Amino acid sequence: MNKKLVSLKKVSKGHNKKKINLSVDLSKRLEEHLNYLEMISDKPKEFIVKEALIRYLEDEEDRKKWGGKIKKVRGERTYTTSQLSKSLKL
């Protein structure tokens, strides 16, 4: 996997609207997973990545906002992102 993960470029788009082009180097496994999702969902990769980014940003905001205030449901196990990635072999 390449060390460079993200490069951002701001592009003006219309009046008061800005668009950012994002370039991400993916591992072979993530690229294959993205190709698979594109194929089974009939959605373009750009849509899938944008939706994933939106969900991630919203989740991160919630985590920062609520911190440790969210109570764990009794009997439900929680996992870290690294644990899930390792378990799912991502």
Secondary structure as GFF3:
##gff-version 3
##sequence-region A 1 90
A	DSSP	beta_strand	6	12	.	.	.	ID=ss1
A	DSSP	beta_strand	18	24	.	.	.	ID=ss2
A	DSSP	alpha_helix	28	41	.	.	.	ID=ss3
A	DSSP	alpha_helix	45	66	.	.	.	ID=ss4
A	DSSP	three_ten_helix	67	69	.	.	.	ID=ss5
A	DSSP	alpha_helix	81	88	.	.	.	ID=ss6
###
